[in-house]
Amino acid sequence: MNQTTGCEHPAVTTDAHRLAARLSDATLAFQDVLTIYLGERLGLYDDLGRHGPATAAELAARTGTHERYVREWLEQQAAAEFLGCSDPSAPPEERRFFLPPASAEVLTDRESLLWSAARPRSLVALAHKLPELLEAFRSGAGIPDGTDDARTAQGDLGRAAFLRQLATEWLPAIPEVDTRLQAEPPARVLDIGCGSGWASIALARGYPLVRVDGLDLDRAAVEDARANARAHGVAERTEFHACDAAAPELHEGYDLVIAFEAIHDMPRPVEALAAMRRLAAPSGTVLVAEMRIGERFTLPAPPNDRLNYGWSVLTCLASSMCGEGPAGTGTLLRRGTLESFARQAGYTSVEDAGVPHEGWTFWRLLG
Ligand SMILES: C[S@@+](CC[C@H](N)C(=O)[O-])C[C@H]1O[C@@H](n2cnc3c(N)ncnc32)[C@H](O)[C@@H]1O
């Protein structure tokens, strides 16, 4: 079926037919993304989850939206099978729509590892950047991170995994780190490129003795991190600083220095890695989590490589192209490149720390 026109595809026999069908399906998927964005931002899913089934008029009244727009959205969401409708043959104004259990988990349950409602927000943020990106392709300039949608989606999408898995599955896979974080005297941790602070908060919650410093270039992210730490009861053991990872003014001696999904975004990754090395105690651990990707460019590309090339072209490369003499790394920070950055920063080797994680490899930087 051609998803754009609703017509049957002609016999799909050639590569050109298959490609046309794929773009047609992508159109439908893009519509899913944009209409989920509306539902998430307007609180429509949350309201259906909290207050139960509704007609368009009821949902509009409950969420401060307009009935006619909401009715079209509800019908589209049911057609797309995100929502259920208990009486499709009823007159439009009387149809009642509800959240099936799977949609309730994926679209409204922020504690679930499957919660994905903020995913469209991160994609819409990319779309907002397209005019600047067109210009950057021509000029070679960088584009700093910084839209609200991008920042909050990044934080929201990582939140549940950090809170549920960092201190219970990921760090326990490195026994000496896990042991040190539980021991006296209280360990000090530094979180480089901390974003909205969820890794720092998860560490402070999971290891009740530790004190955590987080730093990020983005002031708004640092404000979010402070508010999140207060809301999660760890404000007294966490401190967040707005500064560049390449030149942090912090006291050395950290037992653990982490940078999760951040080094590839930085225009000066070698300086950041050198600062991490300088700030770690002699017995401390430096841990860098980056995308779990192939060691080299291969075709057909592994699924994670394909996904991360998308992020790279649309946002991460542009972040890493800012300022004078940028590294221009992009999302696919492969092992060989990380080893080269690490050597330049003074480390002797890089090893896979063996942390179980589908999307990231945790690299331990030694020496
Ligand atoms: C992809 S986000 C990851 C955030 C967080 N670590 C997480 O896993 O959710 C990358 C973060 O690195 C920050 N960043 C980029 N360049 C930086 C720099 N030079 N110094 C400090 N932070 C930087 C960005 O502002 C952003 O918050």
PDBQT file of the ligand as one rigid body, heavy atoms in Angstrom, charges set to zero:
ROOT
HETATM    1  C1  LIG A 401      24.393  14.589  24.173  1.00  0.00    +0.000 C 
HETATM    2  S1  LIG A 401      24.442  15.576  25.607  1.00  0.00    +0.000 S 
HETATM    3  C2  LIG A 401      24.687  14.371  26.908  1.00  0.00    +0.000 C 
HETATM    4  C3  LIG A 401      24.248  14.872  28.249  1.00  0.00    +0.000 C 
HETATM    5  C4  LIG A 401      24.353  13.856  29.376  1.00  0.00    +0.000 C 
HETATM    6  N1  LIG A 401      25.707  13.442  29.638  1.00  0.00    +0.000 N 
HETATM    7  C5  LIG A 401      23.482  12.662  29.094  1.00  0.00    +0.000 C 
HETATM    8  O1  LIG A 401      24.014  11.566  28.887  1.00  0.00    +0.000 OA
HETATM    9  O2  LIG A 401      22.254  12.834  29.018  1.00  0.00    +0.000 OA
HETATM   10  C6  LIG A 401      26.038  16.327  25.491  1.00  0.00    +0.000 C 
HETATM   11  C7  LIG A 401      26.242  17.407  26.513  1.00  0.00    +0.000 C 
HETATM   12  O3  LIG A 401      27.588  17.882  26.406  1.00  0.00    +0.000 OA
HETATM   13  C8  LIG A 401      27.552  19.280  26.614  1.00  0.00    +0.000 C 
HETATM   14  N2  LIG A 401      28.772  19.885  26.036  1.00  0.00    +0.000 N 
HETATM   15  C9  LIG A 401      29.096  19.988  24.728  1.00  0.00    +0.000 A 
HETATM   16  N3  LIG A 401      30.282  20.619  24.613  1.00  0.00    +0.000 NA
HETATM   17  C10 LIG A 401      30.705  20.906  25.865  1.00  0.00    +0.000 A 
HETATM   18  C11 LIG A 401      31.854  21.541  26.395  1.00  0.00    +0.000 A 
HETATM   19  N4  LIG A 401      32.809  22.005  25.594  1.00  0.00    +0.000 N 
HETATM   20  N5  LIG A 401      31.960  21.642  27.732  1.00  0.00    +0.000 NA
HETATM   21  C12 LIG A 401      30.993  21.166  28.557  1.00  0.00    +0.000 A 
HETATM   22  N6  LIG A 401      29.882  20.572  28.103  1.00  0.00    +0.000 NA
HETATM   23  C13 LIG A 401      29.736  20.437  26.788  1.00  0.00    +0.000 A 
HETATM   24  C14 LIG A 401      26.282  19.727  25.935  1.00  0.00    +0.000 C 
HETATM   25  O4  LIG A 401      25.856  21.013  26.385  1.00  0.00    +0.000 OA
HETATM   26  C15 LIG A 401      25.329  18.601  26.311  1.00  0.00    +0.000 C 
HETATM   27  O5  LIG A 401      24.625  18.879  27.491  1.00  0.00    +0.000 OA
ENDROOT
TORSDOF 0
